[in-house]
Amino acid sequence: MDQIFKIIKKEKQRQREELELIPSENFVSKAVMEAVGSCLMNKYAEGYPKKRYYQGNRNADEIESLCQKRALQAFGLSDKEWGVNVQPHSGCEANLAVYNALLQPGDKIMAMYLPDGGHLSHGWSLPNKKVTLVSKIWEVQFYHVNQKTEVFDYDQIEKQALKFRPKLIISGGTAYPRTINHKRMSQIAKKVRGYYLADIAHEAGLVVGGAHASPFPHADVVTFTTHKTLRGPRGAMIIGRIDLIDKINFSVFPGLQGGPHLHTIAGIAVALRETQSKPFKKYAWQVVKNAKVLALDLKKGGLKIVSGGTDKHLVLIDLRNKNLTGWVVAWALEKAGIIANRNTVPYDTGSAFYPSGLRLGTPALTSRGMKEEEMKQISQWILSVINYLKDKNLANDRDTLKKLSQDKFLQNLKAKVNALAKKYPLPGK
């Protein structure tokens, strides 16, 4: 057996034996895996259906057109009002394509502040350094959550927009646990004669399942990745108003990308079909129920939950009252078989690499069939690890990693975690 396949086998075992609580990860179905791993990866398909630059694309045209049709059906949209591009290779490229389509270099963008839960693809920069390509091309200003409530103050966002006059306002991010008021954000954008882009990378599957607020019809453009709550392969989509879609299509190809990943598009089409089933609708609602239970139990256990709770699939914990960093807790949890990720929290006093927060999510565990009772058990395990660590004065260094790797408490907990995980098979196995 090739070494790579041996490593893949080990990764499959890891996924089966551990509890995946990173909110941006999920498990796809066997059908999605089969589509992505098919002969479609052998074909080049530059261009769009019936407008290709290569021959032999009659099946490619059919697959891409069907994926576009299913995307509109999933969100309940009319092809007379909306257009779809299913070719972006990632969420970052989808967002960049929108900026490239609608803006000129130097135009103004207003986006959510990264440490408050925003995303790098919306134009991150530091006071003395422009970090992302977006910040180097366009003038980006950030809006914040309220320091006390840790949620958006839309009146303040409106005041900032009226002063800054952005051509594009972006909502959405990676660690904002509350519902975004898309109608209000759209109204603010219209007041400054700008576009409103709703990035629902994290919430797309919840929106399709009816378990979360939809950005339609308020946004001018909606972008999202397909591998999070939508339970598809790693890819992205752009849905734009019909009068904007030609500009967006030209921006994707030939503006930014060459050949689309046809095998990925096929996998997305399969996933979109699955979202229209009753089991998927139940899944979407269960994701939210599970996250709410997780947040409530962790809060009861003495943890500070950012914004006080959650409206969707993710929970953000502020660990500063426990005198711990997200780095230490995330590594300790991994040694116990619980996979989460360190994350900044609003008005964080830590650094980007050693932030004060821990981010948890329920999409993957819900895909395995876990419900409220399992969330209660997992929350107790998380609390036990945090309480175990809080007085140990562990630094963010290699010595701490060595100690955590040899820790008997974490090893004993891992055995319990593995036992629970093995009761719930992986989808797509």
C-alpha positions in Angstrom: 0.0 0.0 0.0 1.3 3.5 -0.9 2.3 5.6 2.1 -0.3 8.2 1.3 -3.1 5.6 1.5 -1.7 4.5 4.8 -1.9 8.1 6.1 -5.5 8.4 4.7 -6.4 5.2 6.6 -5.0 6.8 9.8 -6.9 10.0 9.2 -10.2 8.0 8.8 -9.5 6.3 12.1 -8.9 9.6 13.7 -12.1 11.0 12.5 -14.0 7.9 13.6 -12.5 7.9 17.2 -12.5 11.7 17.9 -15.3 14.3 18.4 -15.2 17.0 15.7 -16.3 20.3 17.1 -14.7 22.7 14.7 -17.8 24.6 13.2 -16.4 24.9 9.7 -16.0 21.1 9.3 -18.5 18.4 8.5 -18.9 14.9 7.0 -20.1 14.4 3.4 -22.3 11.5 2.2 -21.0 8.5 0.3 -22.7 9.8 -2.8 -20.8 13.1 -2.6 -17.5 11.3 -2.1 -18.2 9.2 -5.2 -19.0 12.2 -7.4 -15.8 14.1 -6.3 -13.6 11.0 -6.7 -15.0 10.3 -10.2 -13.6 10.4 -13.7 -14.8 14.0 -13.9 -11.4 15.1 -12.5 -9.9 14.1 -15.8 -11.7 16.8 -17.8 -10.9 20.5 -18.5 -13.9 22.7 -18.8 -12.7 26.3 -19.1 -15.6 28.7 -19.7 -19.3 28.1 -19.0 -22.0 25.8 -20.2 -22.2 25.9 -24.1 -19.4 28.5 -24.0 -16.3 26.2 -23.4 -12.8 26.6 -24.8 -12.3 22.9 -25.1 -14.1 20.1 -26.9 -15.8 17.1 -25.3 -17.7 19.1 -22.7 -21.3 18.0 -23.4 -21.5 16.1 -20.1 -19.7 18.9 -18.2 -22.3 21.4 -19.5 -25.1 19.2 -18.2 -23.5 18.8 -14.8 -22.8 22.5 -14.2 -26.2 23.6 -15.5 -27.9 21.1 -13.1 -25.8 22.3 -10.2 -26.8 25.9 -10.9 -30.5 24.9 -11.1 -30.3 22.9 -7.9 -28.7 25.9 -6.1 -31.6 28.2 -7.0 -34.1 25.5 -6.0 -32.4 25.0 -2.6 -32.7 28.6 -1.7 -36.2 29.0 -3.3 -35.0 31.5 -5.9 -36.1 32.4 -9.4 -33.7 32.3 -12.4 -35.4 35.4 -13.6 -34.1 37.3 -10.6 -30.9 35.5 -9.6 -27.9 34.0 -11.3 -25.5 31.4 -9.9 -21.8 30.8 -10.4 -20.6 27.4 -9.0 -17.0 27.6 -10.2 -15.1 29.3 -7.4 -12.5 27.0 -5.9 -12.9 28.4 -2.4 -14.7 31.0 -0.4 -11.8 33.4 -0.6 -11.9 33.3 -4.4 -15.7 33.7 -4.4 -15.4 36.9 -2.4 -12.5 38.2 -4.4 -14.5 37.6 -7.6 -17.3 39.7 -6.3 -15.0 42.6 -5.4 -13.3 42.4 -8.8 -16.7 42.4 -10.5 -18.3 45.3 -8.6 -15.4 47.6 -7.5 -12.6 49.6 -9.0 -9.2 49.5 -7.3 -9.2 52.0 -4.4 -13.0 51.8 -3.8 -14.2 51.5 -0.2 -15.3 48.3 1.5 -16.8 48.1 5.0 -16.5 44.7 6.7 -16.7 43.0 10.1 -13.6 43.3 12.3 -11.6 40.0 12.2 -11.1 39.6 16.0 -14.8 40.2 16.5 -15.6 37.2 14.3 -15.0 38.5 10.7 -13.0 36.8 8.0 -9.6 37.3 6.3 -11.2 37.3 2.8 -13.0 40.5 3.7 -9.8 42.5 3.8 -7.7 42.1 6.9 -5.0 44.6 7.7 -3.0 45.8 10.8 -2.2 49.4 11.7 1.3 49.1 10.1 0.7 46.3 7.6 -1.8 45.4 4.9 -2.1 41.6 5.4 -4.4 40.4 2.6 -4.5 41.1 -1.1 -7.9 42.6 -0.6 -6.6 45.3 1.8 -3.8 46.1 -0.7 -6.3 46.8 -3.6 -9.2 48.4 -1.9 -9.7 50.7 1.1 -11.2 48.6 3.9 -12.7 49.9 7.1 -14.0 47.6 9.8 -17.1 47.7 12.0 -17.3 46.2 15.4 -19.6 44.5 17.8 -20.7 46.4 20.9 -18.2 45.9 23.7 -20.8 45.2 26.3 -23.4 43.1 24.4 -20.9 41.6 21.9 -23.5 41.8 19.1 -23.9 44.4 16.3 -25.3 47.8 17.0 -26.9 48.6 13.6 -27.4 52.2 14.4 -23.7 52.6 15.0 -22.9 50.7 11.8 -25.2 53.0 9.9 -23.4 56.1 11.3 -20.1 54.7 10.4 -21.3 53.9 6.9 -22.7 57.4 6.3 -19.4 58.8 7.3 -17.1 56.4 5.4 -19.4 56.0 2.3 -18.4 52.5 1.2 -19.2 51.1 -2.2 -19.6 47.6 -0.7 -20.7 46.5 2.8 -20.0 42.9 3.8 -21.6 40.8 6.5 -20.7 37.4 7.8 -17.7 35.8 9.3 -16.3 32.8 11.1 -17.1 33.4 14.8 -20.3 35.5 15.1 -22.8 33.4 17.0 -25.9 35.6 16.4 -28.3 36.1 13.6 -27.4 39.0 11.2 -30.2 41.4 10.3 -29.8 41.2 6.5 -32.7 43.6 5.9 -31.1 46.3 8.0 -27.6 45.8 6.5 -29.2 46.1 3.0 -30.9 49.3 4.0 -27.7 50.8 5.3 -25.9 49.9 2.0 -28.6 51.5 0.0 -28.4 54.7 2.0 -24.8 55.1 0.9 -25.5 53.8 -2.6 -23.4 50.7 -2.1 -23.8 47.0 -2.7 -24.6 44.6 0.1 -22.7 41.3 0.1 -23.9 38.6 2.6 -21.2 35.9 3.1 -23.1 33.0 4.6 -20.2 30.5 4.3 -21.1 29.1 7.8 -24.8 29.3 7.6 -25.7 28.2 4.1 -27.0 24.7 5.1 -29.0 26.1 8.0 -30.6 28.7 5.6 -31.5 26.0 3.1 -32.9 23.8 6.0 -35.0 26.7 7.3 -33.2 26.8 10.6 -31.6 30.2 10.1 -32.5 33.6 8.7 -32.0 34.0 4.9 -30.1 36.9 3.2 -32.5 36.7 0.3 -34.0 38.9 -1.0 -32.1 41.6 0.9 -28.6 41.1 -0.4 -27.3 42.1 -3.8 -24.8 39.2 -3.8 -24.5 36.1 -1.5 -21.4 34.0 -1.3 -20.8 30.8 0.6 -18.6 27.7 0.9 -20.2 24.3 0.3 -18.3 22.2 2.8 -19.6 23.5 6.1 -23.3 23.2 7.1 -24.2 22.5 3.5 -22.4 19.2 3.8 -20.8 19.3 0.3 -17.2 19.0 -0.9 -14.7 21.9 -0.5 -15.8 24.6 -2.9 -17.9 27.8 -3.1 -20.7 29.5 -4.9 -21.8 33.0 -5.7 -25.5 33.9 -6.1 -26.1 37.4 -7.5 -28.9 39.5 -8.8 -29.6 38.9 -12.4 -28.3 42.3 -13.5 -24.9 41.6 -11.8 -24.3 38.0 -12.7 -22.6 38.6 -16.0 -20.0 40.8 -14.4 -19.5 38.2 -11.7 -19.1 35.4 -14.2 -16.5 37.3 -16.2 -14.7 38.1 -12.9 -14.5 34.4 -12.0 -13.4 33.3 -15.5 -11.3 34.6 -17.1 -10.7 37.2 -14.4 -9.4 35.0 -11.6 -9.6 31.3 -12.4 -8.9 29.0 -15.3 -10.5 25.6 -15.5 -13.3 24.8 -12.9 -13.0 21.7 -10.8 -15.8 19.7 -12.5 -15.6 16.8 -10.0 -16.2 19.3 -7.2 -19.1 20.9 -9.0 -20.7 17.4 -9.4 -20.2 16.8 -5.7 -21.9 20.1 -4.9 -24.8 19.2 -7.1 -25.3 15.9 -5.2 -25.1 17.7 -1.9 -27.7 20.3 -3.0 -30.0 17.5 -4.0 -29.6 16.0 -0.5 -30.5 19.3 1.1 -34.0 19.0 -0.3 -34.8 15.9 1.7 -36.7 15.7 5.0 -33.7 14.3 6.8 -31.6 17.3 5.9 -34.2 19.7 7.2 -34.3 17.8 10.5 -30.5 17.9 10.5 -30.3 21.6 10.1 -32.7 22.2 13.0 -30.9 19.7 15.2 -27.5 21.5 14.5 -29.0 24.6 16.1 -30.6 22.7 19.0 -27.3 21.0 19.8 -25.4 24.3 19.7 -27.9 25.9 22.1 -27.6 23.0 24.5 -23.8 23.1 24.4 -23.8 26.9 25.0 -26.2 26.7 27.9 -24.5 23.8 29.7 -21.1 25.5 29.3 -22.5 28.7 30.6 -24.0 26.9 33.6 -20.6 25.4 34.2 -19.1 28.9 34.7 -17.7 29.7 31.3 -18.2 33.1 29.6 -20.1 32.5 26.4 -19.6 35.4 23.9 -22.9 37.3 23.4 -24.4 35.0 26.1 -25.4 32.2 23.7 -25.9 31.3 20.1 -28.5 31.4 17.3 -26.9 29.0 15.0 -24.2 26.2 14.8 -21.3 27.7 16.7 -20.4 28.6 20.3 -17.6 31.0 21.2 -16.0 30.9 24.7 -14.0 33.7 26.3 -11.5 31.9 28.6 -10.0 35.0 30.2 -12.0 34.5 33.4 -10.2 31.1 33.7 -6.8 32.6 33.1 -6.3 30.3 30.1 -5.5 30.8 26.4 -7.4 29.2 23.6 -4.1 27.6 22.5 -3.6 25.7 25.7 -7.2 24.5 25.9 -7.5 23.5 22.3 -4.3 21.4 22.6 -5.5 19.8 25.8 -8.9 19.0 24.3 -7.2 17.4 21.3 -5.1 15.2 23.6 -8.5 14.1 25.1 -9.9 13.4 21.6 -12.1 16.5 21.4 -11.2 18.7 18.4 -12.0 22.4 18.7 -10.0 25.5 17.6 -8.5 28.5 19.4 -10.1 31.8 18.3 -10.1 35.5 19.0 -13.0 37.0 21.0 -14.3 40.5 20.8 -11.8 43.0 22.2 -9.3 40.3 22.8 -6.3 41.1 24.9 -4.4 38.1 23.5 -2.7 37.7 20.1 -3.9 36.2 16.9 -1.9 33.1 17.4 -2.5 32.8 21.1 -6.0 34.2 21.5 -8.3 34.2 24.5 -11.1 32.2 22.9 -12.2 28.7 22.0 -14.6 28.1 19.1 -17.0 25.1 19.1 -19.5 23.9 16.6 -22.1 21.1 16.2 -22.4 20.4 12.4 -20.1 17.4 12.3 -21.4 15.7 15.4 -25.0 16.2 14.3 -24.1 14.6 11.0 -23.1 11.5 13.0 -26.5 11.4 14.7 -25.7 13.0 18.1 -28.4 15.0 19.8 -28.9 17.0 23.0 -27.9 14.3 25.5 -24.6 13.8 23.8 -24.0 17.6 23.8 -24.6 17.6 27.6 -22.0 14.9 28.1 -19.5 16.6 25.8 -20.0 19.9 27.6 -19.2 18.2 30.9 -16.0 16.8 29.4 -15.0 20.2 28.1 -15.7 21.8 31.5 -13.7 19.1 33.3 -10.6 19.8 31.1 -10.9 23.6 31.6 -11.3 23.3 35.3 -8.4 20.8 35.4 -6.1 23.3 33.6 -7.0 26.6 35.1 -4.6 26.5 38.1 -1.7 24.8 36.3 -0.2 28.1 34.9 0.7 26.5 31.5 2.6 28.6 29.0 2.1 28.6 25.3 5.1 26.5 24.5 6.5 23.1 23.5 7.0 22.2 27.1 3.3 22.5 27.7 2.6 20.3 24.7 4.9 17.6 26.1 3.1 17.8 29.5 -0.3 17.5 27.9 0.8 14.5 25.8 1.8 12.7 28.9 -1.1 13.8 31.1 -3.0 10.8 32.7 -6.2 12.8 33.2 -6.4 13.6 29.5 -5.5 10.1 28.5 -8.3 8.6 30.7 -10.8 11.1 29.3 -9.7 10.2 25.8 -10.8 6.6 26.3 -14.3 7.8 27.3 -14.4 10.1 24.3 -13.4 7.3 21.9 -16.0 5.0 23.3 -18.8 7.6 22.6 -17.4 8.4 19.2 -17.4 4.8 18.1 -21.1 4.5 18.8 -21.8 6.9 16.0 -20.6 5.9 12.5 -19.1 8.3 10.1 -21.3 9.3 7.2 -19.8 8.4 3.8 -17.7 5.5 5.1 
